[in-house]
Amino acid sequence: MKIHEKYIEALKTFADYVTVSEWAEKFVEMFPEELEKANIQAENQVRDTTGLREIAARISSRIATGGFSQKIL
């Protein structure tokens, strides 16, 4: 399963509006291996960050570029 498909699978678990933060938390709950990868990548960042923040930022970035335009309001 591709990463964007995993994001959508996590989003599908919600019945109502959700924040990006809540979406990211559900994503890492469903796909803990992705959190492990993001934590490793976060260690290499200049600014202090976490894997969860990195995932939320990636989701937010995809929203901003229209990556989920057919799936979200």
C-alpha positions as CSV (number, residue, x, y, z in Angstrom):
1,M,0.0,0.0,0.0
2,K,1.4,3.4,-0.9
3,I,1.7,6.1,1.7
4,H,-1.1,8.3,0.3
5,E,-3.4,5.2,0.5
6,K,-2.4,4.7,4.1
7,Y,-3.3,8.4,4.8
8,I,-6.7,7.8,3.3
9,E,-7.3,4.6,5.2
10,A,-6.7,6.5,8.4
11,L,-9.0,9.3,7.4
12,K,-11.8,6.8,6.5
13,T,-12.0,5.8,10.2
14,F,-13.5,9.2,11.1
15,A,-17.3,9.9,10.7
16,D,-17.1,13.6,11.1
17,Y,-14.7,16.5,10.6
18,V,-11.2,16.0,12.0
19,T,-8.0,18.0,12.5
20,V,-4.8,17.2,10.8
21,S,-3.3,16.4,14.2
22,E,-6.1,13.9,15.0
23,W,-5.7,12.4,11.5
24,A,-1.9,12.0,12.0
25,E,-2.4,10.4,15.4
26,K,-4.8,7.8,13.9
27,F,-2.4,7.2,11.1
28,V,0.5,6.3,13.4
29,E,-1.9,4.2,15.5
30,M,-2.8,2.2,12.4
31,F,0.7,2.2,10.8
32,P,3.3,2.3,13.6
33,E,6.1,1.4,11.2
34,E,5.6,4.7,9.5
35,L,6.1,6.5,12.8
36,E,9.3,4.6,13.3
37,K,10.5,5.8,9.9
38,A,9.4,9.4,10.5
39,N,11.2,9.4,13.9
40,I,14.4,8.4,12.3
41,Q,14.0,11.2,9.6
42,A,13.1,13.7,12.4
43,E,16.4,13.0,14.1
44,N,18.2,14.3,11.0
45,Q,16.3,17.6,11.0
46,V,18.1,20.8,12.0
47,R,15.1,22.0,14.1
48,D,13.8,19.9,17.0
49,T,10.9,17.8,15.8
50,T,9.2,14.5,16.2
51,G,8.0,11.8,13.8
52,L,4.4,12.6,14.6
53,R,4.9,16.3,13.7
54,E,6.6,15.3,10.5
55,I,3.7,13.1,9.5
56,A,1.2,15.9,10.3
57,A,3.3,18.3,8.2
58,R,3.2,15.8,5.3
59,I,-0.5,15.4,5.5
60,S,-0.9,19.2,5.7
61,S,1.4,19.7,2.7
62,R,-0.6,17.2,0.7
63,I,-3.8,19.1,1.6
64,A,-2.2,22.4,0.6
65,T,-1.2,21.1,-2.8
66,G,-4.5,19.5,-3.6
67,G,-3.4,15.9,-3.0
68,F,-6.6,15.0,-1.2
69,S,-9.0,17.3,-3.0
70,Q,-11.4,14.5,-3.9
71,K,-11.5,13.1,-0.3
72,I,-11.8,16.1,2.0
73,L,-13.8,19.3,2.3
